[in-house]
Amino acid sequence: MAALQLSRDGQADDVYTKPSPLAMQILRHSQISVTMKVHSEVSSEDTRKALNRLMIVWTRYFPAVQDRKDHCPIAGVALYLRRSVGVMIGMTLWERRLHQRGSASGLAVAEDCVVVHERHTRLVCLNRSDGSVRWDIPIGTWPRGVVVAGDRCLCLTQNNDQLSCIDLTTGSLVWRVGLRPYSGHVVATRETVIVGGWRGYTPIAGFNLDDGRPLWLTPHRMDAVLPLPWGSGVLLGSGTKAWLIDPREGRELRRWQLPEPLADTDNRPAFTLIDPDRCLALCGPRSIAAIQSSSDLVSRLFRHDADLMASAALFTGGVVLLEERGAGYVAVDPEYGSALWNVDVGQPLTKGVGLDDKGFVLVSQGGVLFRLRSDGHVLERSSSGTRVTALLDLGAGEMIMMTKGTLRMTVIDPR
């Protein structure tokens, strides 16, 4: 049995001194059992969970002095537990069982809630802070898209080819429209919903977000990548063409000629917004093209010397990250198009990159988290204990991981 002894400044010491009242208060708030001595006579997994709660409370109570043991009476407790059982890069805030394999197409995040498809036919809204259920409704199987737009949630399910609009606060059905079979791709602006064009199965259609009223429909089936809302318009693309449309009328506002055909990203994004006037498009197997809304010209920002994954670039931490075929990323300067660094972790990676104050967080499909410095150097790694199918960065050191059977809200350890 290991016993923790604290000195008056909160550090582990050989001589027992009663922890300060503030330290005791924080420990109680963390739901960790507190006696005159803190014992770690529990399983390693239980101890890690307790440490997660402790560290979360610690960083909230002491956001500015978390590295100063002399000013933080709880720091000694945290450091002791680190040495005793180790600590993961990501600390779990909450976790929910989905009773199915998680999919990024069945997940959407708003400012204060998370919407996820689970149990094969249910759509559930969870409070982002603690994972508690806000509402739980029947919706259908395997959605091709879940999108949050203001106070509405849109869900396009496969089994009934219906687009449902849900009130994000109450879970009540606002409207529902039937679509053609194999309809896919759904995006929303402040006033409209754009659906269709997935794999060329259907035309592209526009609907009024408020009441589901049809606004327009292209005369023929179209094969287009996942559209991107951009300024007051919506960007579409197919082959070597990209064009901006008015979402309420469907009419073309501007068109661009791309240097190579757009990569086939299927139901995943193909465009990446960099700033209000510029976005990137993945063209061919190795290139990234830059499109400007104020110009008809398109420039090739970067061409790699090896094939890239058919997935849109990620813009995070001030750099453009391109996923390589294999186990890593190449980082590109968004202004000059020069390669800055690359990282290869030796394991197939899950889509998505987390961001914290030190740099980046990657996760492998096998569930290993890699913490990177801002220059791509791997600082540390740890296992999440399960396979991971998707990673979504939420900012402020928080991220959501979709695992083989759960949804996990994680905060990056601030050390």
C-alpha positions in Angstrom: 0.0 0.0 0.0 1.4 3.4 -1.0 0.6 6.4 1.1 0.8 10.0 0.1 2.3 12.5 2.5 1.9 16.2 1.8 4.0 19.1 3.1 2.4 22.4 3.8 3.1 23.6 0.2 1.3 20.6 -1.3 4.4 18.7 -2.3 5.0 15.0 -1.5 7.2 14.8 1.6 8.6 12.1 3.9 6.9 13.6 7.0 3.1 13.8 7.1 1.5 17.2 7.4 -2.3 17.7 7.1 -3.2 19.1 3.6 -4.5 22.7 3.5 -8.3 23.2 3.8 -8.3 24.4 0.2 -6.6 21.2 -1.0 -9.0 19.1 1.0 -11.9 21.0 -0.5 -10.7 20.5 -4.1 -10.2 16.8 -3.4 -13.7 16.5 -2.1 -15.0 18.4 -5.1 -13.2 15.9 -7.4 -15.1 13.1 -5.7 -11.9 11.4 -4.5 -12.0 9.8 -1.1 -10.0 11.9 1.4 -8.7 10.8 4.8 -5.9 12.0 6.9 -3.7 10.2 4.4 -4.4 9.6 0.7 -3.9 5.9 -0.1 -3.6 4.5 -3.6 -4.9 1.0 -2.6 -7.1 0.9 -5.7 -6.7 -0.6 -9.2 -4.6 1.3 -11.7 -7.7 2.1 -13.8 -9.6 3.5 -10.9 -6.7 5.6 -9.9 -6.3 7.0 -13.4 -10.0 7.9 -13.4 -9.6 9.7 -10.1 -6.5 11.5 -11.4 -8.5 12.6 -14.4 -11.1 14.2 -12.2 -8.4 15.7 -10.0 -6.5 17.2 -12.8 -9.6 18.7 -14.4 -10.6 20.5 -11.2 -7.0 21.5 -10.6 -6.7 23.3 -14.0 -10.0 25.0 -13.5 -9.1 26.3 -10.0 -5.6 27.3 -11.0 -5.5 28.1 -14.7 -2.6 30.5 -14.4 -0.4 28.8 -11.9 -0.8 25.1 -12.7 3.0 24.7 -13.1 3.8 26.5 -9.8 3.8 23.9 -6.9 4.5 26.6 -4.4 1.3 28.4 -5.3 -0.9 25.4 -5.9 -1.7 23.2 -2.8 -3.0 20.4 -5.0 0.0 20.1 -7.3 1.8 17.7 -5.0 -1.2 15.3 -5.1 -1.3 15.4 -8.9 2.5 14.9 -9.2 2.5 12.0 -6.8 -0.3 10.2 -8.7 1.6 10.9 -12.0 4.6 9.0 -10.6 2.5 6.3 -9.1 0.3 5.3 -12.1 1.3 7.5 -15.0 -1.2 9.8 -16.8 -2.7 9.8 -20.2 -2.2 12.6 -22.8 -6.0 12.9 -22.9 -8.1 12.9 -19.7 -11.7 11.6 -20.1 -14.4 14.1 -19.0 -17.2 11.7 -19.8 -17.9 8.7 -22.0 -21.1 7.2 -23.4 -21.7 3.8 -24.9 -23.2 3.9 -28.4 -24.0 0.2 -28.8 -22.7 0.4 -32.3 -19.6 1.3 -34.2 -19.1 5.0 -34.2 -19.0 7.0 -37.4 -18.0 10.6 -38.0 -21.0 11.1 -40.3 -23.3 10.5 -37.3 -21.8 13.2 -35.1 -22.3 17.0 -34.9 -21.2 19.4 -32.2 -22.8 22.7 -31.1 -21.6 25.3 -28.6 -23.2 23.5 -25.6 -24.2 20.1 -26.8 -23.2 17.1 -28.9 -25.6 15.2 -31.2 -24.8 11.6 -32.0 -26.4 8.6 -33.7 -26.5 5.5 -31.5 -28.2 2.2 -30.9 -28.8 1.8 -34.7 -32.0 3.9 -34.8 -31.7 6.7 -32.2 -30.5 10.3 -32.4 -29.3 11.6 -29.0 -28.4 15.1 -27.8 -25.9 15.3 -24.9 -24.9 18.2 -22.8 -21.3 19.0 -23.7 -20.2 19.7 -20.2 -21.1 16.3 -18.6 -22.5 14.0 -21.2 -26.0 14.0 -19.7 -28.9 13.4 -22.1 -30.9 16.4 -23.3 -33.2 14.4 -25.6 -33.3 10.9 -27.2 -35.5 10.3 -30.3 -36.1 7.7 -33.0 -34.6 8.7 -36.4 -33.6 5.8 -38.6 -30.5 3.9 -39.5 -26.9 4.9 -40.4 -27.2 8.6 -41.3 -25.3 9.9 -44.2 -25.0 13.3 -42.4 -25.8 15.0 -39.2 -25.5 18.8 -39.2 -26.2 21.5 -36.6 -27.4 24.9 -38.0 -28.2 27.4 -35.3 -31.0 26.0 -33.1 -31.7 23.2 -35.6 -30.3 19.8 -36.2 -30.5 18.1 -39.6 -30.3 14.3 -40.1 -30.3 12.4 -43.4 -30.8 8.7 -42.8 -30.3 5.8 -45.2 -33.2 3.4 -44.5 -36.0 5.9 -45.3 -34.3 8.5 -47.5 -35.7 11.3 -45.4 -34.2 14.6 -44.3 -35.4 15.5 -40.7 -35.1 18.9 -39.1 -35.0 18.7 -35.2 -35.3 21.4 -32.7 -31.9 21.3 -31.0 -33.2 22.4 -27.6 -36.2 20.1 -27.3 -35.7 17.3 -29.8 -39.1 17.8 -31.3 -39.5 17.4 -35.1 -39.8 20.7 -36.9 -40.2 19.3 -40.4 -39.4 16.3 -42.6 -39.1 15.8 -46.3 -38.7 12.7 -48.5 -35.8 12.6 -50.8 -34.8 10.4 -53.8 -33.1 7.1 -53.0 -29.4 7.3 -52.3 -29.5 11.0 -51.5 -26.3 12.1 -49.8 -24.3 15.2 -48.8 -26.1 17.6 -46.5 -24.9 21.1 -45.6 -26.6 24.1 -44.1 -26.4 27.9 -44.1 -28.2 30.3 -41.9 -31.4 30.0 -44.0 -31.0 27.0 -46.4 -30.2 23.3 -46.6 -28.4 21.9 -49.6 -28.7 18.1 -50.3 -27.6 15.8 -53.0 -24.9 15.1 -55.5 -23.3 12.2 -53.7 -21.7 9.8 -56.2 -23.9 11.2 -58.9 -27.0 9.4 -57.8 -29.3 12.4 -57.4 -29.7 16.1 -58.4 -28.7 18.8 -55.9 -31.6 20.5 -54.1 -32.1 23.5 -51.9 -34.6 23.7 -49.0 -35.7 26.4 -46.7 -34.2 25.8 -43.2 -37.2 27.3 -41.4 -40.0 25.1 -42.8 -38.4 22.6 -45.2 -40.0 24.2 -48.3 -38.3 23.2 -51.6 -36.4 26.2 -53.1 -34.7 24.7 -56.2 -33.5 21.5 -57.9 -30.9 21.0 -60.6 -32.4 19.6 -63.8 -30.1 16.5 -63.9 -28.2 14.2 -61.5 -24.8 15.6 -60.5 -21.6 14.1 -59.2 -20.2 16.6 -56.7 -18.0 16.6 -53.7 -19.3 17.6 -50.3 -20.3 21.3 -50.6 -18.8 23.9 -48.3 -20.7 27.0 -47.1 -18.5 30.0 -48.0 -19.4 33.5 -47.1 -22.9 34.2 -48.5 -22.7 31.3 -50.9 -22.0 27.5 -51.1 -19.0 26.1 -52.9 -19.5 23.0 -55.1 -17.0 21.0 -57.1 -16.8 18.2 -59.7 -13.9 17.1 -61.9 -11.7 20.1 -62.7 -14.5 22.6 -62.0 -15.5 24.5 -58.8 -18.3 26.9 -58.6 -20.1 29.1 -56.0 -23.9 29.2 -55.9 -26.5 31.3 -54.3 -28.0 28.9 -51.7 -31.5 30.3 -51.9 -31.8 30.3 -55.7 -29.2 27.7 -56.8 -27.8 30.0 -59.5 -24.1 30.2 -60.1 -22.2 33.2 -58.8 -18.6 32.4 -59.8 -16.7 29.5 -61.4 -13.1 28.3 -61.3 -10.9 26.0 -63.4 -8.8 23.7 -61.2 -5.3 22.5 -62.2 -6.3 18.8 -61.7 -9.5 17.0 -61.0 -10.8 17.1 -57.4 -9.8 14.0 -55.3 -12.6 11.6 -54.8 -13.3 12.1 -51.1 -16.7 10.3 -51.2 -18.8 11.7 -48.2 -15.8 13.4 -46.6 -14.9 17.1 -47.1 -12.8 18.1 -50.1 -12.6 21.8 -49.4 -10.9 23.6 -46.5 -11.6 27.2 -45.5 -8.5 29.2 -44.7 -9.9 32.7 -44.3 -13.0 34.5 -45.5 -11.5 35.0 -49.0 -9.6 31.8 -49.5 -10.1 28.0 -49.4 -8.1 25.0 -50.4 -9.1 22.1 -52.7 -7.4 18.7 -52.8 -6.6 18.1 -56.5 -5.3 14.9 -58.0 -3.2 12.5 -55.8 -0.6 15.1 -54.6 -1.7 18.7 -55.0 -3.5 21.4 -53.1 -5.0 24.3 -55.0 -5.9 27.7 -53.5 -9.2 29.3 -54.6 -10.0 33.0 -53.9 -13.6 34.2 -53.7 -12.6 37.6 -55.1 -10.7 36.3 -58.2 -11.3 33.9 -61.0 -7.7 32.7 -60.8 -6.6 29.4 -59.0 -3.1 28.8 -57.9 -1.4 25.5 -56.9 -0.3 26.1 -53.3 1.6 22.9 -52.8 2.5 19.7 -54.6 3.8 16.7 -52.6 6.4 14.3 -53.7 4.2 11.3 -52.7 0.5 10.5 -52.9 -1.8 12.0 -50.3 -4.9 10.5 -48.7 -8.1 11.4 -50.4 -9.2 13.7 -47.6 -9.4 17.5 -47.3 -6.5 19.4 -45.8 -6.7 20.4 -42.1 -6.1 24.0 -41.2 -5.2 24.2 -37.5 -2.5 25.8 -35.4 -1.6 28.2 -38.2 -0.5 25.5 -40.6 -2.1 23.3 -43.3 -1.8 19.6 -42.5 -2.0 17.0 -45.3 -2.4 13.4 -44.5 0.1 11.1 -46.2 -0.6 7.6 -47.3 0.9 5.7 -44.5 1.1 7.0 -41.0 1.8 10.7 -40.9 1.2 14.3 -42.0 3.1 16.9 -43.9 2.7 20.5 -42.6 2.5 23.3 -45.2 2.8 27.1 -44.8 -0.7 28.5 -45.8 0.8 31.7 -47.3 3.9 30.5 -49.2 3.1 26.8 -49.8 6.4 25.5 -48.5 6.7 22.3 -46.6 7.5 23.0 -42.9 7.9 19.6 -41.4 6.4 16.1 -41.5 5.7 13.4 -39.0 5.4 9.6 -39.4 4.2 7.8 -36.2 4.5 4.3 -37.8 0.8 3.6 -37.3 -2.3 4.2 -39.5 -4.0 7.4 -38.2 -7.6 8.3 -37.4 -9.0 11.3 -39.3 -8.7 14.5 -37.3 -6.1 16.5 -35.3 -6.4 17.9 -31.8 -4.7 21.2 -30.8 -3.4 22.3 -27.4 -1.0 25.0 -26.1 2.0 22.8 -26.8 1.2 21.8 -30.4 -0.9 18.9 -31.9 -2.5 15.7 -30.8 -2.8 12.7 -33.2 -4.5 9.4 -32.6 -3.9 6.1 -34.4 -6.6 3.8 -35.4 -5.3 1.4 -32.7 -6.0 4.1 -30.0 -2.5 5.5 -29.3 -2.4 9.2 -28.7 0.7 11.1 -29.9 1.5 14.6 -28.6 3.4 16.7 -31.0 5.4 19.9 -30.5 4.5 22.8 -32.9 7.3 21.7 -35.1 6.0 18.1 -35.4 8.4 16.5 -33.0 6.7 13.8 -31.0 6.8 14.7 -27.3 5.0 11.7 -25.8 2.5 9.0 -26.5 -0.1 7.0 -24.5 -2.8 4.4 -25.2 -6.5 5.2 -25.0 -7.3 1.6 -24.4 -9.5 1.1 -27.4 -9.6 1.5 -31.2 -10.6 5.1 -32.3 -12.6 5.8 -35.5 -12.8 9.6 -35.4 -11.2 12.6 -33.7 -12.9 16.0 -33.6 -11.1 19.1 -32.1 -13.3 21.4 -30.1 -10.8 24.1 -29.1 -9.6 25.0 -25.6 -7.8 21.7 -25.3 -11.0 19.7 -25.7 -11.7 17.0 -28.2 -14.2 14.2 -29.0 -13.0 10.7 -29.8 -15.3 8.2 -31.5 -14.2 4.8 -30.5 -15.3 1.3 -31.6 -18.4 1.5 -29.4 -18.3 4.8 -27.4 -18.3 8.5 -27.6 -15.6 10.0 -25.4 -15.1 13.7 -24.4 -11.5 14.3 -23.6 -9.4 17.2 -22.4 -5.7 17.5 -23.2 -3.5 17.2 -20.1 -2.2 20.8 -19.6 1.3 19.7 -18.4 
